[in-house]
Amino acid sequence: MAEYQTTRQKDSEYLDDWANRSVDRAYRAFPDLPEARLEQLAITRLCQGCNDKDAGQVPITGITNIFRY
């Protein structure tokens, strides 16, 4: 789980590759969670570990707004 929480996009890594890696790490860190929850965790890690902080904030803001209603 520590590897999942600290993983970040590599400097030379394409966003698609980073997205795939974040999903893979979520599945390995939390194998017993339902798929919907794993997807939420992967999206959060994807955004938090994204090199482009502006791009990473858009989905987090959208996800946060969904839970406010």
C-alpha positions as CSV (number, residue, x, y, z in Angstrom):
1,M,0.0,0.0,0.0
2,A,2.9,2.4,0.7
3,E,4.0,2.0,-2.9
4,Y,0.6,2.9,-4.1
5,Q,0.4,6.1,-1.9
6,T,3.8,7.4,-3.0
7,T,3.8,6.6,-6.7
8,R,3.9,9.5,-9.0
9,Q,4.1,10.1,-12.8
10,K,7.7,9.8,-14.1
11,D,9.1,12.8,-15.8
12,S,9.2,11.1,-19.2
13,E,6.0,9.1,-18.8
14,Y,3.0,9.8,-21.0
15,L,-0.3,10.5,-19.3
16,D,-1.9,7.3,-20.7
17,D,1.0,5.2,-19.3
18,W,0.7,6.9,-16.0
19,A,-3.0,6.2,-15.9
20,N,-2.5,2.5,-16.6
21,R,0.2,2.3,-13.9
22,S,-2.0,4.1,-11.3
23,V,-4.9,1.6,-12.0
24,D,-2.5,-1.3,-11.8
25,R,-1.1,-0.1,-8.5
26,A,-4.6,0.4,-7.0
27,Y,-5.5,-3.2,-8.0
28,R,-2.4,-4.6,-6.4
29,A,-2.7,-2.4,-3.2
30,F,-6.4,-3.2,-2.7
31,P,-7.2,-6.5,-4.3
32,D,-10.3,-7.1,-2.2
33,L,-12.1,-3.8,-2.8
34,P,-15.1,-3.5,-5.2
35,E,-14.1,-2.4,-8.7
36,A,-16.0,0.9,-8.4
37,R,-14.0,1.9,-5.3
38,L,-10.8,0.8,-7.0
39,E,-11.5,3.1,-9.9
40,Q,-12.1,6.0,-7.5
41,L,-8.8,5.4,-5.8
42,A,-7.0,5.1,-9.1
43,I,-8.4,8.4,-10.4
44,T,-7.5,10.1,-7.2
45,R,-3.9,8.8,-7.3
46,L,-3.7,9.6,-11.0
47,C,-4.6,13.2,-10.3
48,Q,-2.5,13.6,-7.2
49,G,0.6,12.1,-8.8
50,C,0.2,13.9,-12.2
51,N,3.2,16.1,-13.2
52,D,0.9,18.7,-14.6
53,K,-0.7,20.0,-11.5
54,D,-3.3,22.1,-13.4
55,A,-4.5,19.0,-15.3
56,G,-4.5,17.0,-12.1
57,Q,-6.8,19.4,-10.3
58,V,-9.6,19.4,-12.8
59,P,-10.8,15.8,-12.1
60,I,-10.3,16.1,-8.4
61,T,-12.4,19.3,-8.3
62,G,-15.1,17.5,-10.4
63,I,-15.1,14.5,-8.1
64,T,-15.3,16.7,-5.0
65,N,-18.2,18.6,-6.4
66,I,-20.2,15.4,-7.1
67,F,-20.1,14.4,-3.5
68,R,-21.3,17.8,-2.3
69,Y,-24.8,17.3,-3.6
